[in-house]
Amino acid sequence: MSPTPVTTRERLSSPLTWHYVGLCVMALIVLGLAIRLGMDWSATDSSSADALTAKQIELKTLELQTEPLRGLEGRVKESRLQIKDFYDKRIPANYSSILTSIGALEVKSGVHLSRVGYSQGATAGDLTEISMDAGISGEYQQIMRFVNGLERDKTFLVIRAMAFTGQQGGLVSLRLRVSTWLRPSDVPGWMMPTPADTPASAAPVAREGE
């Protein structure tokens, strides 16, 4: 006797069939979740890489912006030492030091100074400008030695103006205005202020030794 054939309805109602169907559905769900997880992981990884790149760019920008400030404290300290060294070596200790420097240059060059006067200019920071107005006469070479001596002297001297006033024989006469600086506490009390825009040919404001 041959076995009874299994109908389609019987196959569909079989627990084994539904078991296989359930397994397929579960496999599809797991596959879908795996695909979704992979996409989310890829998006997260890409976002993290972009954030890391942005942070690196920001850090590099900050490094470039702060580079000029690196070692600033050391440079400030060095600048202060240089300023102190300049003050100690080039700024006259007192009014007498100016007279000594100018007098030494006069003797060394052979020129003759007349109507020498000093006046007090503006104070800027820790220094007050001192102006010397004088007539200078001598041979051309002597005057050039005097001018070169002013520019190279240890005392900080700056030629403000120089004007030709005459010539007689081999002697040349000039009017000269020179500036140097003193600390405010070293400026003599008798020294008068320098008139604004004083030309080199103007008369001295205060005579030497007054």
C-alpha positions as CSV (number, residue, x, y, z in Angstrom):
1,M,0.0,0.0,0.0
2,S,1.6,3.3,-1.1
3,P,1.9,6.3,1.4
4,T,-0.6,9.1,1.3
5,P,0.7,12.2,-0.6
6,V,1.3,15.3,1.6
7,T,-0.8,18.2,0.4
8,T,0.3,21.8,0.2
9,R,-2.1,22.8,3.0
10,E,-0.6,20.2,5.2
11,R,2.9,21.5,4.5
12,L,1.9,25.0,5.3
13,S,0.3,23.9,8.5
14,S,3.3,21.9,9.5
15,P,5.3,23.3,12.5
16,L,8.5,22.5,10.7
17,T,7.5,24.8,7.9
18,W,6.7,27.7,10.2
19,H,9.9,27.0,12.0
20,Y,11.8,27.5,8.7
21,V,9.8,30.6,7.9
22,G,10.6,32.0,11.3
23,L,14.3,31.4,10.8
24,C,14.2,33.1,7.4
25,V,12.4,36.1,8.9
26,M,14.9,36.3,11.8
27,A,17.8,36.0,9.3
28,L,16.4,38.9,7.3
29,I,15.9,41.0,10.4
30,V,19.4,40.3,11.6
31,L,20.8,41.1,8.1
32,G,18.8,44.4,8.1
33,L,20.1,45.3,11.5
34,A,23.7,44.4,10.5
35,I,23.4,46.6,7.4
36,R,22.0,49.5,9.5
37,L,24.7,49.1,12.1
38,G,27.4,49.1,9.4
39,M,25.9,52.3,7.9
40,D,25.7,54.0,11.3
41,W,29.2,52.9,12.2
42,S,30.5,54.3,8.9
43,A,28.7,57.6,9.4
44,T,30.0,57.9,13.0
45,D,33.6,57.1,11.9
46,S,33.4,59.7,9.1
47,S,32.0,62.3,11.5
48,S,34.7,61.5,14.1
49,A,37.4,61.9,11.4
50,D,35.9,65.3,10.3
51,A,35.8,66.5,13.9
52,L,39.4,65.4,14.5
53,T,40.5,67.2,11.3
54,A,38.7,70.3,12.4
55,K,40.4,70.2,15.8
56,Q,43.8,69.7,14.2
57,I,43.2,72.8,11.9
58,E,42.1,74.8,14.9
59,L,45.2,73.8,16.9
60,K,47.5,74.7,14.0
61,T,45.8,78.1,13.6
62,L,46.2,78.8,17.4
63,E,49.9,77.8,17.1
64,L,50.4,80.3,14.2
65,Q,48.6,83.0,16.1
66,T,50.6,82.6,19.3
67,E,54.0,82.1,17.6
68,P,54.9,85.8,17.8
69,L,54.3,85.7,21.6
70,R,56.7,82.8,22.2
71,G,59.7,83.9,24.2
72,L,58.2,87.4,24.6
73,E,59.1,87.5,28.3
74,G,62.8,86.8,27.4
75,R,62.8,89.5,24.7
76,V,61.2,92.0,27.0
77,K,63.9,91.3,29.6
78,E,66.6,91.6,27.0
79,S,65.2,94.9,25.8
80,R,65.1,96.3,29.3
81,L,68.8,95.3,29.8
82,Q,69.7,97.0,26.5
83,I,67.8,100.2,27.5
84,K,69.6,100.2,30.8
85,D,72.9,99.7,29.1
86,F,72.2,102.5,26.7
87,Y,71.3,104.9,29.6
88,D,74.4,103.9,31.6
89,K,76.8,104.4,28.6
90,R,75.3,107.1,26.4
91,I,73.1,109.3,28.5
92,P,75.0,112.0,30.4
93,A,75.1,111.6,34.2
94,N,74.5,115.3,34.7
95,Y,74.8,118.8,33.1
96,S,78.5,118.9,33.8
97,S,79.1,115.8,31.7
98,I,77.6,117.6,28.7
99,L,79.9,120.5,29.1
100,T,82.9,118.2,29.4
101,S,82.0,116.3,26.2
102,I,81.4,119.4,24.2
103,G,84.6,121.1,25.6
104,A,86.7,118.0,24.7
105,L,85.4,117.9,21.2
106,E,86.1,121.7,20.8
107,V,89.7,121.3,21.9
108,K,90.3,118.1,19.9
109,S,88.9,119.6,16.6
110,G,90.4,123.1,17.0
111,V,87.1,124.9,16.4
112,H,85.9,127.9,18.5
113,L,82.4,127.9,20.1
114,S,80.8,131.2,21.0
115,R,77.4,132.3,22.5
116,V,76.8,128.7,23.8
117,G,73.5,128.4,25.5
118,Y,71.5,125.4,26.8
119,S,67.7,125.0,27.2
120,Q,65.3,122.4,28.4
121,G,63.0,120.6,26.0
122,A,60.2,118.2,26.4
123,T,60.3,115.2,28.7
124,A,59.4,111.9,27.2
125,G,59.4,108.8,29.3
126,D,62.4,108.8,31.6
127,L,64.4,111.5,29.7
128,T,64.3,115.3,29.2
129,E,65.8,116.7,26.0
130,I,68.5,119.3,26.4
131,S,69.3,121.6,23.5
132,M,72.6,123.4,22.9
133,D,72.6,126.4,20.6
134,A,76.1,127.8,19.7
135,G,78.1,129.6,17.1
136,I,81.0,127.6,15.7
137,S,83.9,129.0,13.7
138,G,87.0,127.4,12.3
139,E,88.5,126.0,9.1
140,Y,86.4,123.7,7.1
141,Q,88.4,120.6,8.1
142,Q,88.2,121.6,11.8
143,I,84.4,122.0,11.6
144,M,84.1,118.6,9.9
145,R,86.2,117.0,12.7
146,F,83.9,118.6,15.3
147,V,80.7,117.5,13.6
148,N,82.1,113.9,13.1
149,G,83.1,114.0,16.8
150,L,79.5,114.9,17.8
151,E,78.1,112.0,15.9
152,R,80.6,109.4,17.2
153,D,80.9,110.7,20.8
154,K,80.1,108.3,23.6
155,T,77.6,110.8,24.9
156,F,74.4,110.6,22.9
157,L,74.4,113.8,20.8
158,V,72.1,114.6,17.9
159,I,72.6,117.4,15.5
160,R,69.2,119.1,15.1
161,A,70.2,122.0,12.8
162,M,73.2,123.7,11.2
163,A,73.2,127.0,9.3
164,F,76.0,128.9,7.5
165,T,76.4,132.4,9.0
166,G,79.5,133.8,7.3
167,Q,83.1,133.3,6.0
168,Q,86.2,135.4,6.5
169,G,89.4,134.3,4.9
170,G,89.8,130.6,5.6
171,L,87.4,130.6,8.5
172,V,83.8,129.5,8.3
173,S,81.1,130.4,10.7
174,L,78.1,128.3,11.4
175,R,75.2,128.3,13.8
176,L,74.7,124.9,15.4
177,R,71.9,123.3,17.5
178,V,72.6,120.0,19.2
179,S,70.4,117.8,21.4
180,T,71.2,115.4,24.2
181,W,69.1,114.0,27.0
182,L,69.2,114.0,30.8
183,R,67.1,112.3,33.5
184,P,64.6,114.8,34.7
185,S,66.2,114.8,38.2
186,D,69.5,115.8,36.7
187,V,68.2,118.9,34.8
188,P,69.5,122.2,36.4
189,G,66.7,124.3,37.9
190,W,67.9,127.5,36.2
191,M,67.5,126.0,32.7
192,M,64.7,127.7,30.7
193,P,62.4,125.8,28.2
194,T,63.4,125.6,24.6
195,P,61.2,127.8,22.4
196,A,59.1,125.9,19.9
197,D,60.6,125.6,16.4
198,T,63.8,127.4,17.4
199,P,65.9,128.0,14.2
200,A,69.7,127.3,14.3
201,S,70.4,131.0,13.9
202,A,68.4,132.0,16.9
203,A,70.1,133.4,20.0
204,P,70.7,131.0,22.9
205,V,68.0,130.9,25.5
206,A,70.3,130.5,28.5
207,R,74.1,131.1,28.6
208,E,76.5,128.4,29.7
209,G,77.2,128.7,33.4
210,E,74.2,130.9,34.2
